Amino acid sequence: MTRARALDLARILFVLLTLGCAWLGFRGRGDEIADALADTSALGLAAALLVTLLGLALTAILWRRILARLGSPVPERAASAIFFVGQLGKYVPGSVWSFAAQAQLGRRHDVPARRSVTASGLFLLVHTATGAVVGTAAVVTGVLDAGGPRWLWALGLVAGAVVLALPVVRRDVGPAMVLMAGVWLAYGVGVLALLGPARAGLDDLPAIIAAFALSHVAGVLLVIAPAGLGAREGVLIALLEPVVGLDAAIATALLARVVHAAADFAIAGLAALRARRTGVRPSPGLRPADRRTDL
């Protein structure tokens, strides 16, 4: 077997592994999912999927931008395939599989593994810090009722802001914040669509966005859980309950997990197909003098 065939086989096995792990996350919950789907309109479900795909697309733009700033510009279609297929690694228990997969996939485009890992790490840092800022700011200002002393949430807000002010992030923090604002807005609108107009309205959107952002941060911090399984749902339910009630919060948290998993695999498959059809080749790196190490 040639090395190229071995790598193709490894990629197929990787995707199958992530599919299996994602399925395990829903095992035994078929009845709950069916009940939640029965209470959600087809239009709401489709809208949630579409805006979630939009949010994911914006994250890919941010990751590609970071990678280019580090000195490895990659064509859009190739970068999307590297990012989205590699991101499926988050469904495998542990915190390193996405990084490892993106590093391996990036080698076809002359991206050094260390640089790919650095880009993925910075992306995760920005993603998590902006989520913390969005969520804690909503709690501090009273937009979201999360319980606990506000000064404690204010510390979280300061911590998120400090991360975004780090030298490695600060130079390009404006565009990163704009992209991530779009991401959190898209994800929040997706949750609102799942709730439907009978259970939530546009005036609830700021609290929903903040609740999802904080739940996402909790999922990232629980590194042993695949894609934050359990932690994300638990936090989202707790934060949505004061807004929409317990039953709606439970059903929506479960459906949000289903929608995000479907979007992850769909966009990864589409990105891989686009890259294969265009026959992308390794892209030239920047000259040493042009390389930058800031975001």
N, C-alpha and C positions, 0 to 999 in steps of 0.2 A: 504494500500500500504506500502510495506517495505521500509526502508530507502535506500536500494540498488537500488530498482526499481525507487524510487523518484529521486535519483541522475542520473540514466541512462536517465530518462525522461528529467531532467534538461539539461543534455548534448545534447540530441537530439534537444531540443528547442533552446539551445544556437547556435548550428550549423545552424539551420533553420533561426534564427534571423540574423546571420552573412551573410548567403546567400541572405536574403532579402535586407539587407543594401548594400551589394555589388552590387546587381542588381539595386538598386535605383541610385547608382553612374553612371550607364550606361544608365539609362532610357532616352529616347528621343534622343539617340545618335546612334541608330541603323544604320542609313544611313551613318553617318560618319565612323563608324567602318567597314561597308561593303565596302565603297570606299577605305579605308586604306588597308583592306585585299586584295582587287582586285589589288592593286599596290605592294603587297608583295608576294614573291614566297612561295610555300608550304615548300620548303626546308629551306628558311630563317626563317619562322615561327616555324618550328619544332626545328631548331637549337637554336633559341631564347628561346624556352620553356625548352629545355634540359639544357642549360647553366644556366638558371635562377634557375632550380631545383638544380643544382650543388651548386650555390651560397647559396641557402636556406639551403642545407644540411650542408654547412660549418658553417652557423650561429648556427645551432643546436649543432654542436660540441663545439663551443665557449660557448654557454649557459650551456651545461652539464659540461664543464670544470669549469666554474665559480661556479656552484652549488656544485660540488665535493669539490672545494677549501673552500667553506663555511661550509663543514661538512656533506653534504648529497649526497654521491655518489649513483647514480641511474643507473641501467642497460641501455644499449644504446637504446633498443627498447622502453622501458618504457619512458625514457627521451625524445625521439623523439616524442612520442605520446603526452606527457605533453606539450612540447614546441610548436609543430606545431598546435595542436588543440587549445591550448590557444592563439596562435598568431592570430587566426581568429577573436579574439575580437577586433583587430584594425579596423575592418570594421564597428564596432558599434561606432557612434559618442561619443566622450569623450576620455580620455587618460588612463583609469584605467581598462578597460575590459579585456585586455590581461593579466594584472597582476593578476586580481581576478580569471580568469579562470585557469591560471597556478597554482595559489595557491591552488585552489580547487582540481584540478586534481592531484597535487603532494601529497595531503593528503593520497591517497591510497598507497603511497610508503614511508610513514612515514617522509615526508618532511614537517617540520613546515612551516606554512603559511608565517611567517615573513621572514624565510630564502628564500623561493621561491620568495617572492616579492623583497627581496634584490638582488637575483641573476638576476631577470628580469630587475631591475633598473640598475644594473651594466652593464648588457648586452646592454641595450639601450644607456647607457652613452658611452661605448666603440664604439658601432656601429656608433653613431652620431659624436663622436669626431674624429674617423678615417675618416669618410666621409668629415668632415670639413677640416682636414689636407690634404687629397688627393685633394679636390677641390680647396682650397685656395692656396696650393703650386703650382698648375697648373696655376692659375691666376698670382701669383707673378712672376713666371718664364716665363710667356708669352706663355705657352702652350695653354691656353684657354683665349679667349677674352671675358671678362665679364663686361667691362666698369667700371667706377669709379676709384678713385685713388688707386694705388697699395698699398700705406701704410695702407689703410683701410683693404684691403684683408690680408695684413701681420699681422694685429692685430688679424684677425680671425684665421690665422695659428698659432699664438702664443697661442691664447686661447685654440685651440684644443690640442696643444702640452702640455699645462699646465694641462689640464684634464687628459691626458694619463700619466702624471708624478705624479698624486696624489698617496699617499701611498697605497690606497686600490686597485689601478690598477698596480702600477709600478713594483711590484715584478714579475709579470708574463706578462708584457706588450709585450715581444718579441713574444711568441707564439700567443698572441691575435692579434698582428699586422700582423703576417704571415697569420693567418686565414682570417682576414678582407681584406688583400691585395688580397687574392683569391676571396673573395666575390665581391669586387668592380671590379676586372678583369672580373669575370663571368658576372656580370650585364652589364658591358660595352660591352663585346662581344655580349651579347644578343641584345643590342640596335643596334650595328653594323650589326648584322644579319638581323634585321628588316629593316634597311636602304637599304641593298643590295649593291653589288659592283658597281652598276651604280650611286649611290649617295654618297658613302663613301668608303674609303679604309683603310688599316691597319695603314697608316700614320695619320689617323684621330682618331685612337683608344684612345690615351692618352687624347685628348680633350673630347671625348665622355665619357670616364670613369669619368673624373672630372666633367663634366656637370651632369651626373646622380648622382654622389655622392652629389653634392651641392643641386640638386633637392630633393634628399631623406632627407637631413638635413632640408630643408625648410618644407617638409611635416611633419617631426617629431615636429618641433617647432610650427606648427599650430595645437595645440592639439585638437581643437574642430572639426577638419575635419577628417572624417573616412579614415584611411590609408593615410592621407595627401592629400585627394582628392582636386583637384583644384590647391593647392599651388605647389605640385610636378610637375604637368603638365605645369603650367605657367612658372616656373623657367626653366624646361627642354627645353621648346620651345624657351625661350629667349636666353638660352646659346647655343642651337644647331643651331639657325638661322644663325649666322655668319659662321658656319661650313658647313651646308648642304642646307641652304635656308629655307624660312618660311613654304612653303607648306609641304616639307618633314619633317620638325621639328614638325609641328602640327600632321601629320599623325602618326609619329613615337612615339610621346609622348602618344597619345591615345592607340596605339597598345601595347606599353610597359605596360600601366596600365592593359590592357586586359590580357596580357601574365603573369604578376605578380599575378593577381587575380587567374587565372587558375592554376598557379603553387602552390599558397598558398593552395587552396582547394584540389588539387590533392595530394600534399605531406602530407597534414593533414589526408586525407582519407587513404592513404597508410600506414602512421605511425600508425594510430589507428587500422587498420586491422592487421598489423604485431604484434602489442602488444597483441591484442585479441587472435590471433592464437597461440602465444607462451605461453599464460596463465601466463604472468608475475605476480610475487608476490611482495609485499613490500620488499624493500631491506634493510638490516641492516645498521644502521648509523655507523659512526666512533666512536671509543672510545673518550671520552672528551679530553684526552691528545693528540689525533691525529688530532683534529679538527683545521682548520685554517680559518682565516677570511679575508685573502688577496686573490686577484685574482691570 
